[in-house]
Amino acid sequence: MNVYEMGYAMTATRVAVNGYGVIGKRVADAVRAMPDMVLVGVADVATDWRVRTAIGLDIPLYAATEPAGSAMRAAGVPLAGTLTDLLGAVDAVVDTTPKKVAGTNFDSYRKAGVKAIFQGGESHALTGHSFVAQANYATALGRDTTRVVSCNTTSIVRVLGALQDARLLARARGVLIRRATDPGESHLGGVMNTVVPEQNIPSHQGPDARTVLPGLDVVTMAAMAAHTQSHNHYWSLELTRAASREEVLGALRAAPRIAFIRMADGLVALNTTIELMRDLGRPRGDMWEVALWEDVLTVEGDEAYLTYQVYNEAIVVPESIDAIRALVGSITDGPTSIAMTDAALGVRQEFLPPATPVGGPEPARTAVT
């Protein structure tokens, strides 16, 4: 469904992505999938296979710095220009450069007069605003900059925010088992055959969630484990009152970008969900949703317990798309933007078709010839 079929007629927002790495390449693909955006180009400093894949996808490539431009040309990488050229042709830029690098680009974006979206590796202080679409889309409207919070923080705001919206959440205490490194960088180092507790309680995700939901009573503890594919959260929740399991589940189902998986379906570990994403034909095996184990969710009076999976390489991609619309003001209603993004990407609440109950009709069979 395009924006015209949804009742919106608009000029496409021109977008740049600075940094074509783990997040950047996914944001670039998402921009190209949106009916109301056009990807003008991506900027980077590399000369290897990563930027060459962009060229193979017919994405115009720009040099992020002058020294990088010289190296890229010497390596035979075709360039459309410099980052300055790219910024002069767009309405918004999504900065997905490495942690602490993005902050050095802030003044360049301001000078170019473009809206800028940063990622969770940067501090809240850089932009003065942190973003999760379902929680605070309206407060980002018309701003020059925002920061899409980290993968783990995004999941916290989605899940705990859903319960807070339903007036069910009093406070939350969570344990995060974090992956050691991104799969594509596991050859560079990481945790092996151990678990490393984070030395500070609370870990940074809890305070970070309060940059989006200021009234959230949350404490997080974290540990880094010897795996590279996705994070795992465990939450003990105090509810505002005694509630049923169905009521808590209903509040979670009312929120966007939470999908429900079940141990009963054989989805019993992080790797099984990742394998399911591949079987579903997801690009790169990505999962944009929080995957919450429905049959593990337990409610006893005014207490609830749950666990979910966070696919760190992709969960912030739809938030970055919504942030573009909020900053440029092309869509002023958060739920509308979320629906547009989710429809274009194929975000789902259920990954599997419903099981046929015992005694129900047999599925249609296709004759084999």
C-alpha positions in Angstrom: 0.0 0.0 0.0 1.5 3.4 -1.0 0.9 6.8 0.6 -1.7 7.7 -1.9 -3.8 4.6 -1.2 -3.5 5.5 2.5 -4.9 8.9 1.8 -1.7 10.9 1.9 -0.2 12.8 -1.0 3.3 14.1 -0.4 6.7 14.9 -1.8 9.2 12.1 -1.1 11.6 12.9 1.7 15.2 12.8 0.5 17.3 10.8 2.9 21.1 10.2 3.4 22.7 7.5 5.5 26.1 8.2 6.9 27.8 4.9 7.7 27.2 1.8 5.8 27.7 -0.8 8.6 25.5 -3.1 10.6 22.7 -0.6 11.2 23.4 1.7 8.2 22.9 -0.9 5.5 19.7 -1.9 7.1 18.4 1.6 7.4 19.4 2.3 3.8 17.3 -0.7 2.6 14.4 0.3 4.8 14.4 3.9 3.3 14.3 2.4 -0.1 11.3 0.3 0.9 9.3 3.3 2.1 6.7 4.7 -0.3 7.3 8.3 0.9 11.1 8.4 0.9 14.0 8.2 -1.5 17.6 7.2 -0.6 19.8 9.8 -2.2 23.0 8.1 -1.2 25.2 6.6 1.6 28.5 7.9 2.9 31.4 5.8 4.3 35.1 5.7 4.7 35.7 2.0 3.8 37.1 0.5 0.6 36.2 -3.2 1.2 33.3 -5.5 0.5 30.9 -3.5 2.6 30.8 -0.4 0.4 31.1 -2.5 -2.7 27.8 -4.2 -1.9 26.2 -0.8 -1.9 27.6 -0.1 -5.3 26.2 -3.5 -6.5 22.8 -2.4 -5.2 22.9 0.8 -7.3 23.2 3.0 -4.2 25.2 6.2 -4.8 28.3 6.2 -2.6 29.9 9.3 -1.1 33.1 9.8 0.8 32.5 10.7 4.4 35.8 12.5 4.7 38.4 14.0 2.3 41.1 11.5 3.3 38.7 8.7 2.9 37.8 10.0 -0.5 41.4 9.8 -1.7 41.8 6.3 -0.4 38.5 5.2 -1.9 39.3 6.6 -5.3 42.8 5.0 -5.2 41.1 1.6 -4.4 38.9 2.0 -7.5 35.7 2.7 -5.6 33.4 4.9 -7.7 32.2 7.9 -5.8 29.3 10.3 -6.4 30.9 13.0 -4.3 31.6 13.9 -0.7 29.5 13.9 2.4 29.1 17.7 2.0 27.7 17.1 -1.5 25.3 14.5 -0.2 24.1 16.7 2.7 23.3 19.5 0.2 20.9 17.2 -1.7 18.8 15.8 1.2 16.2 16.7 3.8 17.4 14.3 6.5 20.4 12.2 7.4 20.5 9.1 9.5 24.0 8.8 11.2 24.9 5.2 11.8 28.7 5.8 12.1 30.5 4.1 15.0 30.0 5.1 18.6 31.5 8.5 19.4 32.2 9.2 15.7 28.6 10.5 15.1 29.0 13.3 17.6 31.8 14.8 15.6 29.4 15.1 12.6 26.8 17.1 14.5 28.0 20.5 13.5 28.3 19.5 9.8 24.6 18.5 9.8 23.6 21.7 11.5 25.6 23.8 9.0 24.0 21.9 6.1 20.5 22.6 7.5 19.4 19.0 7.4 17.5 17.0 10.0 19.7 14.5 11.8 18.9 11.2 13.4 21.6 9.7 15.7 21.8 6.2 17.2 21.9 4.9 20.8 25.7 4.8 21.0 25.6 8.6 21.4 24.5 10.3 24.6 21.1 11.8 25.2 22.9 15.1 25.8 24.0 15.3 22.2 20.5 15.9 20.9 18.5 16.6 24.0 15.9 14.2 22.8 15.7 10.4 22.6 13.2 8.6 20.5 11.0 5.5 20.4 8.1 5.9 18.0 5.2 4.4 20.1 6.2 6.5 23.2 7.1 10.0 22.2 6.7 10.5 18.4 4.8 13.8 19.0 7.7 15.4 20.9 10.0 14.9 18.0 7.9 16.7 15.5 9.8 19.5 13.8 13.0 19.0 15.8 16.4 19.4 14.1 17.8 16.3 15.8 16.9 13.2 17.8 18.6 10.1 19.0 17.1 6.6 18.4 17.9 4.8 21.6 19.8 1.5 21.7 18.4 -1.9 20.8 17.9 -3.0 24.4 16.5 0.4 25.4 14.1 0.3 22.5 12.8 -3.1 23.6 12.3 -1.8 27.2 10.3 1.1 26.1 8.2 -1.0 23.7 7.3 -3.7 26.3 7.2 -1.7 29.6 5.7 1.3 27.8 2.8 -1.0 26.6 2.1 -2.0 30.2 2.5 1.6 31.4 0.0 2.8 28.8 -2.5 0.2 30.1 -1.9 1.6 33.7 -0.7 -1.8 34.8 3.0 -1.2 35.5 4.2 0.1 38.9 7.9 -0.8 38.6 10.2 -3.1 36.7 13.4 -5.0 37.5 15.2 -6.6 34.7 18.2 -8.8 33.9 19.8 -8.5 30.4 21.9 -11.2 28.9 23.8 -9.4 26.1 25.4 -10.8 23.1 29.2 -10.4 23.1 29.6 -8.7 19.7 27.9 -8.5 16.3 28.2 -11.7 14.3 30.1 -10.0 11.5 32.7 -8.8 13.9 33.2 -12.0 16.0 36.5 -12.6 14.3 37.8 -9.4 15.9 37.3 -10.6 19.5 34.7 -11.1 22.1 33.8 -13.1 25.1 34.5 -16.9 24.9 33.4 -19.6 27.3 32.4 -17.2 30.1 29.9 -14.6 31.2 31.0 -11.1 32.2 28.7 -9.2 34.6 28.4 -5.5 34.0 29.9 -3.8 37.0 27.3 -1.1 37.5 23.8 -1.5 38.8 21.7 -0.1 37.3 23.2 -0.9 33.9 22.8 2.0 31.5 19.6 0.7 29.8 17.3 1.6 32.7 18.3 5.2 33.0 18.4 5.4 29.2 14.8 4.3 29.0 13.8 7.2 31.3 15.1 9.6 28.6 12.0 8.4 26.7 9.6 7.5 29.5 10.6 9.9 32.4 8.3 8.4 35.0 9.3 4.7 34.4 10.4 3.0 37.6 13.0 0.6 36.2 16.3 -1.0 37.3 18.4 -3.1 35.0 21.3 -5.5 35.5 23.3 -6.8 32.6 25.9 -9.4 31.7 27.7 -10.2 28.5 27.6 -13.8 27.4 29.6 -15.9 24.9 27.2 -15.7 21.9 26.8 -13.2 19.1 23.2 -13.4 18.0 20.7 -11.2 19.8 20.1 -10.3 23.4 17.7 -11.9 26.0 15.8 -10.0 28.7 14.2 -11.3 31.9 11.7 -9.1 33.7 10.1 -9.2 37.2 7.3 -6.6 37.2 5.2 -5.2 40.0 1.8 -4.3 38.7 -0.4 -1.5 39.9 -3.0 -4.0 40.9 -3.9 -7.6 40.7 -4.5 -8.6 37.1 -5.1 -11.6 35.0 -2.6 -13.1 32.6 -5.0 -12.4 29.8 -5.1 -8.7 30.8 -1.4 -8.3 30.8 -1.1 -10.2 27.5 -3.8 -8.0 26.0 -1.9 -4.8 27.0 1.2 -6.2 25.2 -0.8 -7.2 22.1 -2.2 -3.6 21.9 1.3 -2.3 21.3 3.1 -2.2 18.0 6.3 -4.1 17.2 5.9 -6.9 19.8 5.7 -10.4 18.3 4.6 -13.5 20.2 6.6 -16.7 20.1 6.0 -20.0 22.0 8.1 -22.7 23.5 5.3 -25.1 22.5 6.2 -24.3 18.8 9.8 -25.4 19.3 11.0 -21.8 19.6 12.9 -22.6 22.8 16.1 -20.6 22.4 17.6 -17.6 20.7 19.0 -19.5 17.7 15.6 -21.1 16.9 14.0 -17.7 16.5 16.8 -16.5 14.3 16.4 -19.6 12.2 12.7 -18.9 11.9 13.5 -15.4 10.5 15.6 -17.0 7.8 12.9 -19.5 7.0 10.4 -16.6 6.7 12.7 -15.0 4.1 13.5 -12.0 6.2 16.3 -9.8 4.6 19.5 -10.8 6.4 17.4 -12.9 8.7 16.3 -9.6 10.5 13.8 -9.4 13.2 12.4 -5.8 13.8 10.0 -6.9 16.5 10.6 -7.8 20.1 10.0 -11.5 20.3 8.2 -12.2 23.6 7.6 -15.8 24.8 3.8 -15.9 25.3 3.7 -19.2 27.0 6.4 -18.2 29.5 4.5 -15.1 30.6 3.4 -15.6 34.2 1.1 -13.4 36.3 0.4 -14.0 40.0 -1.8 -11.3 41.6 0.1 -8.0 41.2 3.3 -9.5 39.9 4.2 -10.5 36.4 7.3 -12.3 34.9 8.3 -12.4 31.3 11.2 -13.0 28.9 11.9 -11.8 25.4 14.5 -11.7 22.6 16.0 -8.6 21.1 17.6 -8.8 17.6 20.2 -6.1 18.1 21.1 -5.6 14.4 17.6 -4.7 13.2 15.2 -3.6 16.0 16.1 0.1 15.8 15.6 0.3 12.0 11.8 1.0 12.0 12.4 3.6 14.8 14.9 5.3 12.6 12.4 5.5 9.7 9.7 7.0 12.0 12.2 9.5 13.3 12.8 10.8 9.8 9.1 11.5 9.3 8.8 13.1 12.7 11.7 15.5 12.2 10.7 16.5 8.7 7.0 16.7 9.7 5.8 14.7 6.7 3.6 12.6 9.0 2.4 14.3 12.2 0.6 11.3 13.7 2.8 8.6 15.3 0.5 5.6 14.8 0.1 6.5 11.1 3.9 6.6 10.6 4.3 3.3 12.6 1.7 1.6 10.4 3.3 2.8 7.2 6.7 1.6 8.3 5.5 -1.7 9.5 3.5 -2.4 6.4 6.5 -1.6 4.1 8.9 -3.8 6.2 6.4 -6.6 6.9 6.4 -6.3 10.7 4.2 -8.9 12.3 2.6 -9.8 15.6 2.6 -13.5 14.9 5.3 -15.3 12.9 3.5 -18.6 12.5 0.0 -19.4 11.2 -2.4 -20.6 13.9 -2.4 -24.2 14.7 -5.4 -26.2 13.6 -7.3 -27.4 16.7 -7.8 -31.1 17.3 -10.9 -32.2 15.4 -10.8 -29.1 13.1 -10.8 -29.2 9.4 -7.8 -30.7 7.6 -5.7 -28.2 5.7 -6.2 -28.1 1.9 -3.9 -30.4 0.1 -2.3 -29.7 -3.3 -2.1 -32.6 -5.7 1.4 -33.7 -6.7 1.8 -34.2 -10.4 
